[in-house]
Amino acid sequence: MRMHNADETCGITQAALVLGDWWNVLVLREVARGHVRFDALAAEIGLSRKVLSERLGRLVASGVLTRSLYQRRPVRYEYLLTDAGTALLPLLVAMQDWGDRWVLGDGTLTATAEADSAEHTRVHALPGTRLPADLQLPGAHGTDTPLVSPDAPATVLFTYPGTGIEWGPIPGAAGCTLENRLFREAWPDFEQAGAQIRGISTQLTEEQREFASTEKIPYPLLSDASHQLAAALRLPTFRGAGRLRHKRLILITDAERTVRHVLFPVDDIPHAVTESLRLAKECAAL
């Protein structure tokens, strides 16, 4: 690529050189989703082996991916995000958010979704998807926490925009404190069923810690401020109060990290909490 002299100090230009073309972006999207082996990448993206090899080589050379040997005979590698690659996840999620709103949608700012929307279709295709094994998020008390409890037959993951925020006219954004309170009140019933709960937002851990202490939240609140979960599952977001926020949804997963049930959009919060308990009991009984 021929560059103007000013491009040498332009961060946008340098980032564009690393990302290269849309195939590179899709490779990063799939690695973030946990498809880290060559054959899985080729199958998900539909690239020829030659072109995929070239793209992977460029991304490794750029320091965005690293190769990790997982088989010696024949030699096979996994392609994992480096710190530089992980730092690109907010960019990928922002691209998805823009595409959902301005290309696939009508430009409306909303924290919910219509039944015929691309977001609705994408989220309701999640059952059967397994969460990446190494995906952990920082908890409100500063320690990284697995998304799925290894000791529970069912884990309920609920994403919400954020607590302590005046959302104004954004449809579907309000109700985060109510949702947490309802899960708190139902916590003994979830425990009795053998199910665990994780509340997830893009708020910072210190914000979550203050809320958890004030409201006496008994389950972990996890921060997806780095957008690792949003990128891994291509979860719908919206921009509000200065950052990208999760739209409200609920996932019920089994002990093998496989998504079994999805509730989205969550417009009736009390019903959704009751329904998630029913589905968690059903999942735990399998």
C-alpha positions in Angstrom: 0.0 0.0 0.0 1.3 3.4 -1.0 1.1 5.8 1.9 1.3 9.6 2.3 4.1 10.7 4.6 1.5 11.8 7.2 0.2 8.3 7.3 3.3 7.1 9.1 2.1 8.8 12.3 -1.6 8.1 11.8 -2.9 5.4 14.2 -5.9 4.7 12.0 -3.7 4.0 9.0 -1.4 1.7 11.0 -4.4 -0.2 12.4 -5.9 -0.5 8.9 -2.6 -2.0 7.7 -2.7 -4.7 10.4 -6.4 -5.5 9.8 -5.7 -5.5 6.1 -9.0 -6.6 4.6 -12.3 -8.0 5.7 -10.9 -11.6 5.8 -8.5 -10.6 8.6 -11.4 -9.1 10.5 -13.4 -12.3 10.2 -10.4 -14.4 11.3 -10.1 -12.3 14.4 -13.9 -12.6 15.0 -13.7 -16.4 14.9 -10.7 -16.6 17.1 -12.5 -14.5 19.6 -15.4 -16.9 19.4 -13.1 -19.8 20.3 -12.5 -21.2 16.9 -8.7 -21.3 17.2 -7.7 -24.3 15.1 -7.1 -24.1 11.3 -9.9 -26.5 10.2 -12.4 -24.8 12.4 -11.5 -21.4 11.1 -11.7 -22.6 7.5 -15.1 -24.1 8.1 -16.5 -21.1 9.9 -15.2 -18.5 7.4 -15.3 -20.4 4.2 -11.8 -19.5 3.1 -9.5 -21.6 1.0 -6.6 -23.2 3.0 -4.1 -21.1 1.0 -5.8 -17.8 1.7 -6.4 -18.6 5.3 -2.7 -19.6 5.8 -1.7 -16.3 4.3 -4.0 -14.3 6.6 -3.0 -16.2 9.7 0.7 -15.7 8.9 0.2 -11.9 8.5 -1.7 -11.7 11.8 1.0 -13.6 13.6 3.7 -11.4 12.0 1.7 -8.3 13.1 1.7 -9.5 16.7 -2.1 -9.9 16.9 -2.1 -13.7 17.0 0.4 -16.2 18.4 0.7 -19.9 17.4 0.6 -22.6 20.0 1.5 -26.2 19.3 -1.2 -28.6 20.3 -0.1 -31.7 18.3 3.3 -32.9 17.1 2.4 -35.7 14.6 1.4 -34.2 12.3 2.2 -30.7 13.5 -0.9 -28.7 14.4 -1.2 -25.2 15.9 -3.9 -23.2 17.7 -4.1 -19.5 16.9 -4.6 -17.4 20.1 -5.1 -13.7 20.7 -2.1 -11.8 22.1 -2.5 -8.8 24.3 -2.5 -6.7 21.2 -5.2 -8.9 19.7 -7.4 -8.8 22.8 -7.1 -5.1 22.7 -8.8 -5.2 19.3 -12.0 -6.8 20.7 -13.7 -3.5 21.6 -13.1 -2.4 18.0 -14.8 -5.6 16.7 -17.7 -5.1 19.0 -18.0 -1.5 18.0 -18.1 -2.5 14.4 -20.8 -5.1 15.1 -22.8 -2.5 17.1 -22.5 0.0 14.1 -23.5 -2.7 11.6 -26.5 -3.8 13.8 -27.8 -0.3 14.1 -27.0 1.4 10.8 -26.7 -1.4 8.2 -29.0 -4.1 9.6 -31.2 -1.8 11.5 -32.9 1.6 10.9 -30.5 3.7 13.0 -32.7 3.7 16.1 -30.8 3.7 19.4 -32.4 1.0 21.5 -31.5 -1.4 24.3 -33.9 -4.1 23.1 -34.6 -5.8 19.7 -37.5 -6.7 17.4 -38.3 -10.3 16.7 -37.4 -9.8 13.0 -34.0 -8.2 13.7 -30.6 -9.6 12.9 -29.7 -9.4 16.6 -32.7 -11.5 17.6 -31.8 -14.1 14.9 -28.1 -14.2 16.0 -28.9 -14.5 19.8 -31.5 -17.2 19.3 -29.0 -19.3 17.3 -26.8 -19.6 20.4 -28.3 -22.7 21.9 -25.8 -25.5 21.3 -22.8 -23.1 21.3 -20.1 -23.8 23.8 -18.4 -20.9 25.6 -14.6 -20.8 25.2 -13.0 -22.9 27.9 -10.5 -20.2 29.0 -12.9 -17.3 29.1 -13.0 -15.7 32.5 -14.1 -12.2 33.5 -13.0 -10.0 36.4 -15.4 -10.1 39.3 -16.5 -7.2 41.4 -14.0 -8.2 44.1 -11.1 -8.2 41.7 -10.6 -11.9 40.9 -11.1 -13.5 37.5 -14.2 -15.8 37.6 -15.2 -18.5 35.2 -18.3 -17.7 33.3 -19.7 -21.1 34.0 -19.5 -22.6 37.5 -17.6 -26.0 37.1 -19.5 -27.4 40.1 -23.0 -26.5 39.0 -25.2 -28.5 36.6 -26.6 -25.1 35.3 -25.4 -21.6 35.3 -27.6 -18.5 34.5 -25.8 -15.7 32.8 -27.7 -12.4 32.6 -26.3 -9.4 30.9 -27.6 -5.9 31.7 -26.8 -2.3 30.6 -25.7 -1.0 34.0 -26.9 0.1 37.4 -27.0 3.6 38.8 -27.5 5.3 35.4 -30.3 7.5 34.2 -31.1 6.1 30.8 -33.5 8.7 29.6 -35.5 7.8 26.5 -33.5 4.7 25.4 -36.1 1.9 25.1 -35.3 -1.2 27.1 -32.4 0.2 29.1 -34.0 0.9 32.5 -34.6 -1.9 35.0 -31.1 -3.1 35.9 -31.4 -2.6 39.6 -34.8 -4.3 39.6 -33.4 -7.3 37.7 -30.6 -7.7 40.2 -32.9 -7.4 43.1 -35.3 -10.0 41.7 -32.4 -12.4 41.1 -31.2 -11.7 44.6 -34.6 -12.6 46.0 -34.8 -15.8 44.0 -31.2 -16.8 44.8 -32.2 -19.4 47.4 -34.4 -21.1 44.8 -31.6 -21.2 42.3 -29.2 -22.6 44.9 -31.7 -25.2 45.8 -32.0 -26.2 42.2 -28.2 -26.5 42.0 -27.9 -23.5 39.6 -25.5 -20.6 39.8 -26.0 -17.0 38.6 -23.6 -14.6 37.0 -24.6 -10.9 36.4 -22.6 -9.3 33.6 -22.3 -5.7 32.4 -19.6 -3.6 30.8 -19.3 -1.5 34.0 -16.0 -1.3 35.7 -15.4 -3.7 38.6 -15.3 -0.8 41.1 -18.7 0.3 40.0 -20.0 -3.3 40.3 -18.4 -3.7 43.7 -20.1 -0.6 45.2 -23.5 -1.8 43.9 -23.0 -5.4 45.1 -22.1 -4.2 48.5 -25.0 -1.7 48.8 -27.6 -4.2 47.4 -26.1 -7.3 49.2 -25.9 -9.2 45.9 -25.1 -12.9 46.7 -23.9 -14.0 43.3 -20.9 -12.7 41.3 -21.1 -9.6 39.2 -18.6 -9.8 36.3 -17.2 -7.0 34.2 -17.1 -7.3 30.4 -15.5 -3.9 30.0 -13.0 -5.5 27.6 -15.8 -7.0 25.6 -14.4 -10.5 25.6 -17.9 -12.1 26.2 -19.6 -9.8 23.7 -17.0 -10.8 21.1 -17.1 -14.5 21.9 -20.9 -14.8 21.5 -21.5 -11.8 19.2 -23.9 -10.4 21.8 -26.0 -7.3 21.0 -24.9 -4.0 22.4 -25.9 -0.3 22.3 -24.0 2.9 23.1 -25.3 4.7 26.2 -23.8 6.8 29.0 -20.5 7.0 27.3 -19.7 3.4 26.4 -21.0 0.2 24.7 -23.5 -1.6 26.9 -24.9 -5.1 26.8 -28.5 -5.4 25.8 -30.5 -7.3 28.4 -30.6 -11.0 27.8 -30.4 -14.3 29.8 -28.5 -17.5 28.9 -28.8 -20.8 30.6 -25.8 -23.0 30.2 -24.9 -26.5 31.4 -21.9 -27.8 33.2 -20.1 -28.3 29.9 -20.4 -24.6 29.1 -23.0 -25.2 26.4 -25.8 -22.7 26.0 -29.1 -24.5 26.4 -31.6 -21.7 26.5 -31.9 -18.0 25.6 -34.2 -15.3 26.7 -34.1 -12.3 24.5 -35.3 -9.6 24.4 -36.0 -9.3 28.1 -38.9 -6.8 28.2 -40.8 -8.3 31.2 -38.1 -8.6 33.8 -40.1 -10.4 36.6 -41.3 -13.0 34.1 -37.8 -13.5 32.7 -36.3 -14.2 36.2 -39.1 -16.7 36.9 -38.6 -18.3 33.5 -34.9 -18.5 33.9 -35.4 -20.4 37.2 -37.7 -22.9 35.5 -35.2 -23.4 32.6 -32.3 -23.7 35.1 -34.1 -26.4 37.0 -34.9 -28.2 33.7 -31.2 -28.0 32.7 -29.9 -29.1 36.1 -32.2 -32.1 36.0 -30.8 -33.5 32.7 
